[in-house]
Amino acid sequence: MYYRKKHKADANEMVGTDSFLDVISNMVGILIILVMIAGVRAQQSGSVIAENTEPQVAEGQALTEIEAKQQEFQAAQNEALNVQFDALMLQNETEQLEEQTQMQSAHHAELFGLMTTLRAEIELQAENKDKGIKEQIEFQRQLQEIDVKLAQISKTKEWLTMNRPKATVIENIPTPISKTVGEKDKEVHFRLLNGKIVYVPFPELMEKMKNDVVLNQNKYKKEKSTEGRAGPVDNFYLDFLIVCYDAPMRDSYGVGVGKYIELEYAELMPVSENAGEPLRQALANPQSELLRRLKNYRQDIYTVTVWVYPDSYEEYGEFKKVLYAQGYKVAGRPMEFGHPISGSPRGSRSAAQ
């Protein structure tokens, strides 16, 4: 172990303390001298400081402006960095949106193809539905027509059973080849019953019926079948039946069902069964209603249609001879007792000779 000697340490401590005090004293002296020198110089340079104040202020302002410009530049640089960052973010978002747009376009194309397929299937189903509705409507119409004919046959059979006619001998008269009266050909109608002839206002009554149906079509569309009456005109009424069907119809919204009305049949009902004048008297009298009316119809335009009942076949033969002699074309329509003169859109047309 090493030990220092005590007396040497004490001597050294005394020497260090004296040196430190000397340094302090010297420093205080130097400071006093410096303060005095500074005071003298301050007095001498008072004016110099006043003269140099302005340039120092200007220099300070320049430094301040430079610092401000540096701060603005730093702010602009920071803003540019922010803009660049935002641009990168926008570019990233744009790429993501383009990807989503491509995916949506593919999805839309798939949906469009599916929609086209479904539309084709719907149109095919609509066509099949239209066909089914038409077939059902036609079947209903045929059933109604059959019911009407059965009722007419039953009515005629009942009348014939109660009023069986006597046999009538008819003279066989050679006649020209018959020709069906066309839709555009004109006809004038007469009825022969009980040997009496009477004008039948078929065209006039049909026109009245058409006007009534047009004016009251809403009434006829409310029921499946509606009866009506037109006239009287010249001793006849026209009783008719209008039927209403559900008919398919197509518009901009699709396929639907509408109402359609048409004439099922029409019957001429006499005001009196004894109407008219005896045929033989009418032919012998130039002023008779029959001959006066015939003068209004030209032979080259009109066909004379005669609705003749079994008890007047003999009179019909005589009347036909007169008409042929005057140049008329004649169409005979044999009738059964108890069966009124009638017409239908599906009935047969007269055959003129």
C-alpha positions as CSV (number, residue, x, y, z in Angstrom):
1,M,0.0,0.0,0.0
2,Y,1.1,3.6,-0.8
3,Y,0.7,6.4,1.7
4,R,1.4,10.1,1.2
5,K,3.2,12.1,3.8
6,K,1.0,14.6,5.6
7,H,3.4,17.5,5.9
8,K,4.0,17.7,2.2
9,A,0.2,17.8,1.5
10,D,-0.4,20.7,3.8
11,A,2.3,22.8,2.1
12,N,1.0,22.1,-1.3
13,E,-2.5,23.2,-0.2
14,M,-1.3,26.5,1.0
15,V,0.6,27.2,-2.2
16,G,-2.6,26.4,-4.3
17,T,-4.7,28.8,-2.3
18,D,-2.4,31.7,-2.7
19,S,-2.2,31.2,-6.5
20,F,-6.0,31.2,-6.8
21,L,-6.3,34.5,-4.9
22,D,-3.7,36.1,-7.1
23,V,-5.6,35.1,-10.2
24,I,-8.8,36.5,-8.9
25,S,-7.2,39.8,-8.0
26,N,-5.7,40.1,-11.4
27,M,-9.0,39.4,-13.1
28,V,-10.8,42.1,-11.0
29,G,-8.1,44.6,-11.9
30,I,-8.4,43.8,-15.6
31,L,-12.2,44.2,-15.4
32,I,-12.0,47.6,-13.8
33,I,-9.6,48.8,-16.5
34,L,-11.9,47.4,-19.2
35,V,-14.9,49.2,-17.7
36,M,-13.1,52.5,-17.6
37,I,-11.8,52.1,-21.2
38,A,-15.4,51.2,-22.3
39,G,-16.8,54.3,-20.6
40,V,-14.3,56.5,-22.3
41,R,-15.0,54.9,-25.7
42,A,-18.7,55.2,-25.2
43,Q,-18.4,58.9,-24.7
44,Q,-16.2,59.3,-27.8
45,S,-18.3,57.1,-30.0
46,G,-21.8,58.4,-29.0
47,S,-22.1,60.3,-32.2
48,V,-20.8,57.4,-34.3
49,I,-23.4,55.1,-32.9
50,A,-26.1,57.7,-33.7
51,E,-24.8,58.0,-37.3
52,N,-24.6,54.2,-37.8
53,T,-28.1,53.4,-36.4
54,E,-29.9,53.9,-39.7
55,P,-27.7,51.5,-41.7
56,Q,-28.0,48.9,-39.0
57,V,-31.8,49.2,-39.0
58,A,-31.9,48.9,-42.8
59,E,-29.6,45.9,-42.5
60,G,-32.0,44.4,-39.9
61,Q,-35.0,44.9,-42.1
62,A,-33.2,43.3,-45.1
63,L,-32.4,40.3,-42.8
64,T,-36.1,40.2,-41.8
65,E,-37.2,40.2,-45.4
66,I,-34.8,37.4,-46.3
67,E,-36.0,35.4,-43.4
68,A,-39.6,36.0,-44.5
69,K,-38.7,34.9,-48.1
70,Q,-37.0,31.8,-46.7
71,Q,-40.1,31.0,-44.7
72,E,-42.3,31.6,-47.8
73,F,-40.0,29.4,-49.9
74,Q,-40.1,26.7,-47.2
75,A,-43.9,27.0,-47.0
76,A,-44.2,26.7,-50.9
77,Q,-41.8,23.8,-50.8
78,N,-44.0,22.1,-48.2
79,E,-47.1,22.9,-50.2
80,A,-45.5,21.4,-53.3
81,L,-44.7,18.3,-51.4
82,N,-48.3,18.1,-50.2
83,V,-49.6,18.6,-53.7
84,Q,-47.3,15.9,-55.0
85,F,-48.5,13.6,-52.2
86,D,-52.1,14.3,-53.1
87,A,-51.4,13.7,-56.8
88,L,-50.0,10.3,-55.9
89,M,-53.0,9.5,-53.8
90,L,-55.4,10.6,-56.7
91,Q,-53.5,8.5,-59.1
92,N,-53.8,5.5,-56.8
93,E,-57.6,6.2,-56.4
94,T,-58.0,6.6,-60.2
95,E,-56.3,3.2,-60.8
96,Q,-58.6,1.6,-58.3
97,L,-61.7,3.3,-59.9
98,E,-60.6,2.0,-63.4
99,E,-60.4,-1.5,-62.0
100,Q,-63.8,-1.2,-60.4
101,T,-65.2,0.3,-63.7
102,Q,-63.8,-2.7,-65.7
103,M,-65.4,-5.1,-63.2
104,Q,-68.7,-3.3,-63.3
105,S,-68.6,-3.2,-67.2
106,A,-68.2,-7.0,-67.2
107,H,-71.0,-7.4,-64.7
108,H,-73.3,-5.1,-66.8
109,A,-72.5,-7.1,-69.9
110,E,-73.4,-10.3,-68.1
111,L,-76.7,-8.7,-66.8
112,F,-77.5,-7.4,-70.3
113,G,-77.1,-10.9,-71.8
114,L,-79.3,-12.3,-69.0
115,M,-82.0,-9.6,-69.6
116,T,-82.0,-10.3,-73.4
117,T,-82.6,-14.0,-72.7
118,L,-85.4,-13.2,-70.2
119,R,-87.0,-10.8,-72.6
120,A,-87.0,-13.4,-75.4
121,E,-88.6,-15.9,-73.0
122,I,-91.3,-13.4,-71.9
123,E,-92.2,-12.6,-75.6
124,L,-92.5,-16.3,-76.4
125,Q,-94.7,-16.8,-73.4
126,A,-96.8,-13.7,-74.4
127,E,-97.2,-15.2,-78.0
128,N,-98.3,-18.5,-76.5
129,K,-100.8,-16.7,-74.2
130,D,-102.2,-14.7,-77.1
131,K,-102.7,-17.9,-79.1
132,G,-104.5,-19.6,-76.1
133,I,-106.8,-16.5,-75.6
134,K,-107.7,-16.4,-79.3
135,E,-108.5,-20.1,-79.3
136,Q,-110.6,-19.8,-76.2
137,I,-112.5,-16.7,-77.6
138,E,-113.2,-18.6,-80.9
139,F,-114.5,-21.6,-79.0
140,Q,-116.8,-19.4,-76.9
141,R,-118.1,-17.7,-80.0
142,Q,-118.8,-21.0,-81.7
143,L,-120.6,-22.3,-78.6
144,Q,-122.8,-19.2,-78.6
145,E,-123.5,-19.5,-82.3
146,I,-124.5,-23.2,-81.9
147,D,-126.8,-22.2,-79.0
148,V,-128.5,-19.6,-81.2
149,K,-129.0,-22.0,-84.1
150,L,-130.3,-24.7,-81.8
151,A,-132.9,-22.3,-80.4
152,Q,-134.0,-21.2,-83.9
153,I,-134.3,-24.8,-85.0
154,S,-136.3,-25.7,-82.0
155,K,-138.6,-22.7,-82.6
156,T,-139.1,-23.7,-86.2
157,K,-139.7,-27.3,-85.4
158,E,-142.4,-26.4,-82.9
159,W,-144.1,-24.1,-85.3
160,L,-144.0,-26.7,-88.1
161,T,-145.5,-29.3,-85.8
162,M,-148.5,-27.0,-85.1
163,N,-148.9,-25.6,-88.7
164,R,-148.0,-28.3,-91.1
165,P,-148.5,-26.8,-94.6
166,K,-150.4,-28.4,-97.5
167,A,-148.4,-29.5,-100.5
168,T,-148.2,-26.9,-103.3
169,V,-147.6,-27.7,-106.9
170,I,-144.9,-25.4,-108.4
171,E,-144.4,-25.0,-112.1
172,N,-140.8,-25.7,-113.2
173,I,-139.5,-22.7,-114.9
174,P,-136.0,-22.8,-116.5
175,T,-133.8,-20.1,-115.0
176,P,-130.4,-18.7,-115.8
177,I,-127.3,-19.9,-114.0
178,S,-127.3,-18.4,-110.5
179,K,-124.5,-16.0,-109.3
180,T,-123.8,-15.1,-105.7
181,V,-124.6,-11.4,-104.9
182,G,-121.4,-9.7,-103.9
183,E,-120.8,-7.4,-100.9
184,K,-120.7,-4.4,-103.3
185,D,-123.8,-5.4,-105.2
186,K,-127.1,-3.7,-104.4
187,E,-130.2,-5.6,-103.4
188,V,-133.9,-4.7,-102.9
189,H,-135.8,-7.0,-100.6
190,F,-139.5,-8.2,-100.7
191,R,-141.4,-10.8,-98.6
192,L,-144.0,-13.2,-100.0
193,L,-146.3,-14.6,-97.3
194,N,-150.0,-15.6,-97.6
195,G,-149.9,-14.6,-101.2
196,K,-149.0,-11.0,-100.3
197,I,-146.0,-9.1,-101.2
198,V,-144.4,-6.4,-99.0
199,Y,-141.2,-4.3,-99.2
200,V,-138.6,-5.3,-96.6
201,P,-136.5,-2.3,-95.5
202,F,-133.4,-4.3,-94.7
203,P,-130.8,-1.7,-95.5
204,E,-132.6,1.1,-93.7
205,L,-133.0,-1.0,-90.5
206,M,-129.4,-2.2,-90.6
207,E,-128.2,1.5,-90.8
208,K,-130.4,2.4,-87.8
209,M,-128.9,-0.6,-85.9
210,K,-125.3,0.5,-86.7
211,N,-126.0,4.0,-85.4
212,D,-127.5,2.7,-82.2
213,V,-124.5,0.4,-81.5
214,V,-122.0,3.2,-82.2
215,L,-123.9,5.6,-79.9
216,N,-124.4,3.0,-77.1
217,Q,-121.3,0.9,-77.4
218,N,-120.4,1.3,-73.7
219,K,-123.8,-0.4,-72.9
220,Y,-123.1,-3.3,-75.2
221,K,-119.6,-3.8,-73.7
222,K,-121.0,-4.4,-70.2
223,E,-122.6,-7.7,-70.9
224,K,-121.5,-10.8,-72.9
225,S,-124.7,-10.5,-75.0
226,T,-127.2,-7.7,-75.3
227,E,-130.5,-7.6,-77.3
228,G,-131.6,-4.4,-79.1
229,R,-134.3,-3.2,-81.4
230,A,-134.3,-0.7,-84.3
231,G,-137.3,0.8,-86.1
232,P,-140.0,0.5,-87.1
233,V,-139.5,1.3,-90.8
234,D,-142.2,0.3,-93.3
235,N,-144.0,-2.2,-91.0
236,F,-140.9,-3.9,-89.8
237,Y,-138.7,-3.8,-86.6
238,L,-135.2,-5.2,-86.5
239,D,-134.4,-7.2,-83.4
240,F,-130.7,-7.9,-83.0
241,L,-128.2,-9.5,-80.6
242,I,-124.8,-7.9,-79.9
243,V,-122.1,-10.1,-78.3
244,C,-119.0,-8.9,-76.5
245,Y,-115.8,-10.8,-76.5
246,D,-112.6,-10.5,-74.5
247,A,-110.0,-9.9,-77.3
248,P,-106.2,-9.8,-76.9
249,M,-104.6,-6.5,-77.7
250,R,-101.0,-5.3,-77.6
251,D,-99.7,-1.8,-76.8
252,S,-96.6,-0.1,-75.6
253,Y,-97.0,-1.6,-72.1
254,G,-97.4,-5.2,-73.3
255,V,-100.2,-7.6,-74.0
256,G,-103.6,-7.1,-72.5
257,V,-107.2,-8.0,-73.0
258,G,-109.8,-5.6,-74.4
259,K,-113.5,-5.6,-75.2
260,Y,-114.7,-6.3,-78.8
261,I,-118.3,-6.2,-79.9
262,E,-120.0,-7.6,-83.0
263,L,-123.3,-8.5,-84.4
264,E,-124.3,-12.1,-83.7
265,Y,-127.6,-12.0,-85.7
266,A,-130.5,-9.8,-86.7
267,E,-134.2,-10.6,-87.3
268,L,-136.9,-8.6,-89.0
269,M,-140.1,-8.7,-87.1
270,P,-143.3,-7.5,-88.9
271,V,-145.6,-5.0,-87.2
272,S,-148.4,-7.0,-88.7
273,E,-148.4,-10.4,-90.4
274,N,-151.1,-9.2,-92.9
275,A,-148.9,-6.3,-94.1
276,G,-148.5,-6.0,-97.9
277,E,-150.8,-6.3,-100.9
278,P,-151.9,-9.5,-102.9
279,L,-149.2,-10.1,-105.5
280,R,-151.6,-10.7,-108.4
281,Q,-153.5,-7.4,-107.7
282,A,-150.2,-5.5,-107.3
283,L,-148.9,-6.8,-110.7
284,A,-152.1,-5.9,-112.4
285,N,-152.3,-2.4,-111.0
286,P,-149.8,0.1,-112.4
287,Q,-150.3,2.4,-109.3
288,S,-149.6,-0.4,-106.8
289,E,-147.0,0.0,-104.1
290,L,-144.9,-2.8,-105.6
291,L,-144.7,-1.4,-109.1
292,R,-144.1,2.2,-107.9
293,R,-141.3,1.0,-105.7
294,L,-139.6,-1.1,-108.4
295,K,-139.4,2.0,-110.6
296,N,-136.8,3.4,-108.2
297,Y,-134.4,0.6,-108.7
298,R,-132.5,0.2,-112.0
299,Q,-132.3,-3.3,-113.5
300,D,-128.6,-3.1,-114.3
301,I,-127.7,-2.2,-110.6
302,Y,-130.1,-3.9,-108.3
303,T,-130.9,-7.6,-107.6
304,V,-134.5,-8.3,-106.4
305,T,-134.3,-10.7,-103.4
306,V,-137.6,-12.3,-102.5
307,W,-138.0,-14.0,-99.1
308,V,-140.8,-16.6,-100.0
309,Y,-142.7,-18.8,-97.6
310,P,-144.1,-22.3,-98.6
311,D,-147.7,-21.0,-99.1
312,S,-146.5,-18.5,-101.7
313,Y,-144.3,-20.5,-104.0
314,E,-146.9,-20.3,-106.9
315,E,-147.0,-16.4,-106.6
316,Y,-143.2,-16.4,-106.5
317,G,-143.1,-18.2,-109.9
318,E,-145.4,-15.5,-111.4
319,F,-143.5,-12.7,-109.9
320,K,-140.2,-14.1,-111.1
321,K,-141.5,-14.2,-114.7
322,V,-142.5,-10.5,-114.5
323,L,-139.1,-9.5,-113.1
324,Y,-137.2,-11.5,-115.8
325,A,-139.3,-9.8,-118.4
326,Q,-138.3,-6.4,-117.0
327,G,-134.6,-7.3,-117.0
328,Y,-134.1,-7.8,-113.2
329,K,-131.8,-10.4,-111.7
330,V,-133.8,-12.4,-109.1
331,A,-132.6,-14.1,-105.9
332,G,-135.1,-16.4,-104.2
333,R,-134.7,-17.1,-100.4
334,P,-137.1,-19.9,-99.4
335,M,-138.3,-19.5,-95.8
336,E,-139.9,-21.9,-93.3
337,F,-143.1,-21.0,-91.5
338,G,-142.4,-19.3,-88.2
339,H,-138.9,-18.4,-89.2
340,P,-138.4,-14.6,-89.5
341,I,-136.2,-13.0,-92.1
342,S,-132.8,-12.8,-90.5
343,G,-129.2,-12.1,-91.2
344,S,-125.8,-12.8,-89.6
345,P,-122.2,-11.9,-90.4
346,R,-121.6,-15.6,-90.9
347,G,-124.7,-16.2,-93.0
348,S,-124.9,-17.0,-96.7
349,R,-125.4,-14.4,-99.4
350,S,-128.2,-14.4,-102.0
351,A,-127.8,-16.2,-105.3
352,A,-129.1,-14.1,-108.2
353,Q,-130.4,-15.6,-111.5
